[in-house]
């Protein structure tokens, strides 16, 4: 075997080992990603009390809520009216379809909060449940739109 063919054989063996290592790493990364998705908590079947709307808080005892049902729907209370609609959740991404609701008149402060709540829901693009067990709904820039705590129902 010549010196050149020995170097070529060594080079090919090194390349094969590199490819096998990269393939194993890619497979391991895919498994980790899959496991992270499986370990991610689900919003389905959960209910939340809204504690903050766009960093401005909420009116005490207004009972603004969000409930994620089994069938991809969302419902709750704005503190004034009941609402319902759809929620599309894909990993940590979330978007809400058009929301409809009752049209009861309430004090001006609750009507203003309701308008801010609907605006915030329209801005939401991602979600996470923080270590504090609070639901954080964020806009495309990662700015908090809604923060909520679990109700006793879930």
C-alpha positions in Angstrom: 0.0 0.0 0.0 1.5 3.3 -1.0 1.7 6.3 1.3 -0.9 8.2 -0.7 -3.5 5.4 -0.5 -2.9 5.0 3.2 -3.6 8.7 3.7 -6.8 8.4 1.5 -7.9 5.4 3.5 -7.3 7.3 6.8 -9.1 10.4 5.4 -12.1 8.3 4.3 -12.3 6.5 7.7 -12.2 9.9 9.5 -15.0 11.2 7.2 -17.1 8.1 7.8 -16.6 8.5 11.6 -17.5 12.2 11.4 -20.7 11.4 9.4 -21.7 8.7 11.9 -21.1 11.1 14.8 -23.1 13.9 13.2 -26.0 11.5 12.3 -26.1 10.3 15.9 -26.1 13.8 17.3 -28.9 14.8 14.9 -30.9 11.8 16.0 -30.3 12.6 19.6 -31.3 16.2 19.1 -34.5 15.1 17.3 -35.3 12.8 20.3 -34.6 15.7 22.7 -36.9 18.0 20.8 -39.6 15.3 20.6 -39.3 14.7 24.4 -39.4 18.4 25.1 -42.7 18.7 23.2 -44.1 15.7 25.0 -43.1 17.2 28.4 -44.5 20.6 27.6 -47.7 21.1 29.5 -50.9 21.2 27.5 -53.4 24.0 27.7 -56.2 21.7 26.7 -58.7 21.3 29.5 -57.2 24.1 31.6 -58.9 27.2 33.1 -57.1 30.5 34.1 -57.9 33.7 35.9 -56.4 36.7 34.1 -54.2 38.7 36.5 -52.6 41.1 34.1 -53.5 42.6 30.7 -50.6 44.2 28.8 -48.8 45.1 32.0 -51.7 47.2 33.4 -53.2 44.7 35.8 -57.0 44.0 36.0 -59.8 45.4 38.1 -60.0 43.5 41.4 -62.6 40.7 41.4 -63.5 41.2 37.8 -63.0 37.5 37.2 -61.6 37.7 33.7 -61.0 34.1 32.6 -59.7 31.9 29.8 -60.7 28.2 29.4 -59.1 26.0 26.8 -61.5 23.2 25.9 -60.8 19.7 24.5 -62.1 20.6 21.0 -59.7 23.5 20.2 -62.0 26.1 21.5 -61.5 28.9 24.0 -64.1 30.5 26.2 -64.4 32.6 29.3 -65.4 35.9 30.8 -64.1 39.3 30.2 -65.3 40.4 33.6 -68.4 41.8 31.9 -69.4 39.5 29.1 -68.9 35.8 28.2 -66.9 35.0 25.1 -66.0 32.0 23.0 -63.9 31.3 19.9 -61.1 29.0 18.6 -57.5 28.6 19.7 -54.9 27.1 17.4 -52.0 25.8 19.4 -48.8 24.4 17.8 -46.0 23.8 20.3 -45.4 27.1 22.0 -47.2 29.1 19.3 -50.8 30.1 19.8 -53.3 32.1 17.9 -57.0 32.9 18.6 -59.6 33.0 15.9 -62.3 35.6 15.9 -63.9 35.8 19.4 -67.6 36.3 19.8 -69.6 37.0 23.0 -72.5 38.4 24.8 -73.1 42.1 24.6 -74.2 43.1 28.1 -73.6 46.6 29.2 -71.3 47.0 32.3 -69.7 49.9 34.1 -67.3 51.9 31.9 -64.2 50.6 33.6 -65.2 46.9 32.9 -66.1 47.8 29.3 -62.7 49.4 28.9 -60.9 46.3 30.4 -62.9 44.1 28.1 -61.7 46.0 25.0 -58.1 45.8 26.3 -58.5 42.1 26.9 -59.8 41.4 23.3 -57.0 43.6 21.9 -54.4 41.6 23.9 -55.9 38.2 22.8 -55.6 39.4 19.2 -51.9 40.2 19.7 -51.0 36.8 21.3 -48.6 34.6 19.3 -46.9 32.4 21.9 -47.4 30.9 25.3 -45.5 29.4 28.2 -46.3 28.2 31.7 -43.6 29.8 33.9 -41.9 28.2 36.9 -44.4 30.1 39.0 -47.2 28.1 37.3 -48.5 31.3 35.6 -49.6 31.2 32.0 -47.8 33.9 30.0 -49.3 34.9 26.7 -46.9 37.0 24.6 -46.9 38.9 21.3 -44.6 38.4 18.4 -41.9 40.4 20.1 -42.2 38.4 23.3 -43.9 41.2 25.2 -46.4 40.0 27.8 -50.0 40.5 26.7 -51.8 38.4 29.3 -50.7 36.7 32.5 -53.0 34.2 34.2 -53.1 31.8 37.2 -54.8 28.5 37.2 -58.3 28.3 38.6 -59.2 25.7 41.2 -61.1 23.8 38.4 -57.9 22.4 36.8 
